[in-house]
Amino acid sequence: MNSEMKLVLIHSGEDVEGFRPVLMKWVTDVLAQRAEFEPWLVEPASLLVRPGNAAVIQRQESLRHLAEADAFLIITSEQSNVYHCELKAFIDQVSLRWQARPVAFIGYGGASGGLCAISQLRQVLAGQHAVPICNFVSFPDPWALIDGAGAIRQPDQARLPMARMLVQLNWWARALKAAREQMPYERVR
């Protein structure tokens, strides 16, 4: 039996700061060093395509990963103290896939580091019967965190919160997977 939890990484929003590629590399590097997760990347835009579009195959692959997910990690920027409308449309479109699954967050942008967006997303996802976990990772003023080589300055400062968050996410993923196997969530909803 595969003991890895299927973790779907979801990133959203515009990236005017140019921080998202740097952050995504850091996140995937951290996850590559951990044995408990099998990460998959899903872009919300890949699911918001029209039928007949050439991206339909990518959409079907993304939906399959969402259906098989044990946990989610949402990476979101924040603008004007809110999350992006594209992410809300994505959450609504794949609503059944969130049920009885944990969701963790990495936020970035502005002085709050995405905390306003994360707080709002927790409420939205709780309404979808997901389990938003308490720990998170935040990058305030992200444009100041990129060095000349295009990497995060002082990445070790974020490693401890990331490690704590991933331990908590893994615990919830295993607990909720066992509960779903014992009784499908649709029967208790």
Secondary structure in CASP SS format (residue, H / E / C, confidence):
PFRMAT SS
TARGET T0000
AUTHOR 0000-0000-0000
METHOD secondary structure of the structure
MODEL  1
M C 1.00
N C 1.00
S C 1.00
E C 1.00
M E 1.00
K E 1.00
L E 1.00
V E 1.00
L E 1.00
I E 1.00
H E 1.00
S E 1.00
G C 1.00
E C 1.00
D C 1.00
V C 1.00
E C 1.00
G C 1.00
F C 1.00
R H 1.00
P H 1.00
V H 1.00
L H 1.00
M H 1.00
K H 1.00
W H 1.00
V H 1.00
T H 1.00
D H 1.00
V H 1.00
L H 1.00
A H 1.00
Q C 1.00
R C 1.00
A C 1.00
E C 1.00
F E 1.00
E E 1.00
P E 1.00
W E 1.00
L E 1.00
V E 1.00
E C 1.00
P H 1.00
A H 1.00
S H 1.00
L H 1.00
L C 1.00
V C 1.00
R C 1.00
P C 1.00
G C 1.00
N C 1.00
A C 1.00
A C 1.00
V H 1.00
I H 1.00
Q H 1.00
R H 1.00
Q H 1.00
E H 1.00
S H 1.00
L H 1.00
R H 1.00
H H 1.00
L H 1.00
A H 1.00
E H 1.00
A C 1.00
D C 1.00
A E 1.00
F E 1.00
L E 1.00
I E 1.00
I E 1.00
T E 1.00
S E 1.00
E C 1.00
Q E 1.00
S C 1.00
N C 1.00
V E 1.00
Y C 1.00
H C 1.00
C H 1.00
E H 1.00
L H 1.00
K H 1.00
A H 1.00
F H 1.00
I H 1.00
D H 1.00
Q H 1.00
V C 1.00
S H 1.00
L H 1.00
R H 1.00
W H 1.00
Q C 1.00
A C 1.00
R C 1.00
P E 1.00
V E 1.00
A E 1.00
F E 1.00
I E 1.00
G E 1.00
Y E 1.00
G C 1.00
G C 1.00
A C 1.00
S C 1.00
G C 1.00
G C 1.00
L H 1.00
C H 1.00
A H 1.00
I H 1.00
S H 1.00
Q H 1.00
L H 1.00
R H 1.00
Q H 1.00
V H 1.00
L H 1.00
A H 1.00
G C 1.00
Q C 1.00
H C 1.00
A C 1.00
V E 1.00
P E 1.00
I E 1.00
C E 1.00
N E 1.00
F E 1.00
V E 1.00
S E 1.00
F E 1.00
P C 1.00
D C 1.00
P H 1.00
W H 1.00
A H 1.00
L H 1.00
I E 1.00
D C 1.00
G C 1.00
A C 1.00
G C 1.00
A C 1.00
I E 1.00
R C 1.00
Q C 1.00
P C 1.00
D H 1.00
Q H 1.00
A H 1.00
R H 1.00
L H 1.00
P H 1.00
M H 1.00
A H 1.00
R H 1.00
M H 1.00
L H 1.00
V H 1.00
Q H 1.00
L H 1.00
N H 1.00
W H 1.00
W H 1.00
A H 1.00
R H 1.00
A H 1.00
L H 1.00
K H 1.00
A H 1.00
A H 1.00
R H 1.00
E H 1.00
Q H 1.00
M C 1.00
P C 1.00
Y H 1.00
E H 1.00
R H 1.00
V C 1.00
R C 1.00
END
